[in-house]
Structure formats: C-alpha cells, structure tokens
Amino acid sequence: MNFNANSPLVVITEFPVRYAETDAMGVVHHATYLVYFEEGRSQFMREMGSDYAEIEASGFQLPVTEAAVRYVGSLRYGERVQIKCQLKENKSRRLTFNYEVANAAANKILVTGFTTHIWTDIEGKVTRAPLSWQQLYENFISSERKL
C-alpha cells in the first residue's frame, strides 16, 4: 500500500472499541473497519479545517467509488483502536485515502486498506474539486504539522 506514516498528510484518530461494533465473541465485526476508515477520514477533514457537512452544504459530494480492506488481525471490545489516515492522492476529480488500523496499546497494525472517492455535484455528476478544497489542501500541506 506504500503508507508513509511520517508524512504531514497523516492524521491519527484513537478511541475505545465500542460493544455495538463487536460480534457475540467480543471481536470487532469485519464490516466495522470500513466505519473506522470513515471516522479516520472524517477526522482528517476536520483537521484540514472542513468536514463532510460543509462540503455537502457547498453543493459537492464525495461518494466512495472503490474500497479495499486487508485483515491480518482483529480488535476486541474494550481495546483502543488507532486509525492512521493518509491522503494518498489528490487529483482534480478524485481522492484516495490510505488507512492503517491498529491496537493502540500493542502498537500492532491489524487492518490496512484504502478508499477512493470522486467529486460530484448534488445531482451526482462528476465535477472538479471545489476551489475551497484546493485552498484547504494547500494550507494543510504547507503547514508545519508533525505527528
């Protein structure tokens, strides 16, 4: 996946695994990791200075067009999940985010993956990224953010 955790374009989100995210054995359900990806991506947007609500209010959407998840382990109820989200690709009409999901206490990567998104208008027609996004992105990468 070529994930660069030292990139300034990485945002880390951490929280405890919630009971509703697990199966009867207390193991995080496989589909929950896509929700974790979304939470990492949402936090990434917030740290950039925006969020999905602002994007949609301005007349744009970012639907998922592709997702991949690779499982090498699993989390359990009560453990702390750590999500690293990296903006891997920022094209005029497409964004790709990479993710690493780890057990925070053990610092062990358990799940990796990516999602690709396309910019659309409210009617769902593919469009270029809004100027406001490009400005946020440029400000974000030019800042001296460190992990």
C-alpha positions as CSV (number, residue, x, y, z in Angstrom):
1,M,0.0,0.0,0.0
2,N,3.0,2.3,0.4
3,F,1.8,4.1,3.5
4,N,4.1,6.8,4.8
5,A,3.3,7.3,8.5
6,N,5.8,10.2,8.7
7,S,4.0,12.2,6.1
8,P,2.4,15.5,7.2
9,L,-0.7,14.3,5.5
10,V,-1.4,11.7,8.2
11,V,-4.0,12.1,10.8
12,I,-4.3,9.8,13.8
13,T,-7.6,9.1,15.5
14,E,-8.0,6.9,18.6
15,F,-10.9,5.7,20.7
16,P,-12.1,2.5,22.5
17,V,-13.8,-0.3,20.6
18,R,-17.5,0.0,21.4
19,Y,-19.6,-3.0,22.3
20,A,-22.0,-2.4,19.4
21,E,-19.1,-2.9,16.9
22,T,-18.4,-6.5,18.0
23,D,-19.9,-9.9,17.5
24,A,-21.1,-12.3,20.2
25,M,-17.4,-13.2,21.0
26,G,-16.4,-9.6,21.5
27,V,-14.4,-9.4,18.3
28,V,-14.9,-6.4,16.0
29,H,-17.1,-7.3,13.1
30,H,-15.2,-7.1,9.7
31,A,-17.6,-4.5,8.3
32,T,-16.8,-2.2,11.2
33,Y,-13.4,-1.5,9.8
34,L,-15.0,0.4,6.9
35,V,-16.7,2.6,9.5
36,Y,-13.3,3.1,11.2
37,F,-11.9,4.2,7.8
38,E,-14.8,6.7,7.6
39,E,-14.0,8.0,11.1
40,G,-10.4,8.4,10.2
41,R,-11.3,10.2,7.0
42,S,-13.8,12.5,8.9
43,Q,-11.1,13.4,11.4
44,F,-8.7,14.1,8.6
45,M,-11.2,16.5,7.1
46,R,-11.8,18.2,10.4
47,E,-8.1,18.7,10.9
48,M,-7.9,20.2,7.5
49,G,-10.5,22.8,8.6
50,S,-13.6,21.3,7.0
51,D,-16.0,18.4,7.2
52,Y,-18.5,16.5,5.1
53,A,-21.4,18.7,6.2
54,E,-19.6,21.8,4.9
55,I,-18.7,20.0,1.7
56,E,-22.3,19.0,1.1
57,A,-23.6,22.4,2.1
58,S,-21.4,24.0,-0.6
59,G,-23.0,21.7,-3.3
60,F,-20.5,18.9,-3.5
61,Q,-20.3,15.2,-2.5
62,L,-17.5,12.6,-2.2
63,P,-19.0,9.2,-2.8
64,V,-16.8,6.1,-2.4
65,T,-16.0,4.5,-5.8
66,E,-13.6,1.9,-4.5
67,A,-12.7,0.3,-1.2
68,A,-10.2,-2.4,-0.2
69,V,-9.6,-3.9,3.2
70,R,-6.8,-6.3,4.2
71,Y,-7.3,-8.1,7.6
72,V,-4.2,-9.5,9.4
73,G,-5.7,-9.4,12.9
74,S,-8.7,-8.1,14.8
75,L,-9.6,-5.9,17.7
76,R,-11.7,-6.8,20.7
77,Y,-14.2,-5.0,22.8
78,G,-12.5,-2.5,25.2
79,E,-9.3,-2.3,23.3
80,R,-8.2,1.1,21.9
81,V,-8.4,1.4,18.2
82,Q,-5.9,3.7,16.5
83,I,-6.6,4.8,12.9
84,K,-4.0,6.4,10.7
85,C,-5.5,8.1,7.7
86,Q,-3.3,9.4,4.9
87,L,-4.4,11.4,1.9
88,K,-2.5,9.4,-0.8
89,E,-3.9,11.0,-3.9
90,N,-5.5,14.4,-4.5
91,K,-6.5,14.7,-8.2
92,S,-8.8,17.2,-9.8
93,R,-11.8,14.8,-9.6
94,R,-10.6,12.0,-7.3
95,L,-9.2,11.5,-3.8
96,T,-7.7,8.4,-2.4
97,F,-7.1,7.8,1.3
98,N,-5.0,5.0,2.9
99,Y,-5.7,3.6,6.3
100,E,-3.9,1.6,9.0
101,V,-6.0,0.3,11.9
102,A,-4.0,-0.8,14.9
103,N,-4.4,-1.9,18.5
104,A,-3.1,1.3,20.2
105,A,-1.7,-0.3,23.3
106,A,0.2,-3.0,21.4
107,N,1.1,-0.7,18.5
108,K,0.2,-3.6,16.2
109,I,-1.3,-3.0,12.7
110,L,-4.3,-5.2,12.3
111,V,-6.1,-3.9,9.2
112,T,-5.0,-1.8,6.2
113,G,-6.9,-0.5,3.3
114,F,-7.9,2.4,1.1
115,T,-10.9,4.2,-0.3
116,T,-11.2,6.2,-3.5
117,H,-13.7,9.0,-3.8
118,I,-14.9,11.1,-6.8
119,W,-16.1,14.7,-6.6
120,T,-19.7,15.1,-7.7
121,D,-22.2,17.9,-7.6
122,I,-25.5,17.4,-5.7
123,E,-27.1,15.7,-8.8
124,G,-24.3,13.1,-8.8
125,K,-22.5,14.5,-11.9
126,V,-18.7,14.1,-11.7
127,T,-17.0,17.5,-11.3
128,R,-13.7,19.1,-10.4
129,A,-12.8,19.6,-6.7
130,P,-14.1,22.9,-5.4
131,L,-11.7,25.7,-5.1
132,S,-12.3,25.8,-1.3
133,W,-11.0,22.2,-1.1
134,Q,-7.8,23.0,-3.0
135,Q,-7.2,26.0,-0.8
136,L,-7.7,23.9,2.4
137,Y,-5.4,21.2,0.9
138,E,-2.6,23.7,0.1
139,N,-2.8,25.3,3.5
140,F,-2.7,21.9,5.1
141,I,0.3,20.6,3.3
142,S,2.2,23.9,3.7
143,S,1.7,23.9,7.5
144,E,4.5,22.5,9.7
145,R,2.3,19.7,11.0
146,K,4.2,16.9,12.7
147,L,2.8,13.6,14.2
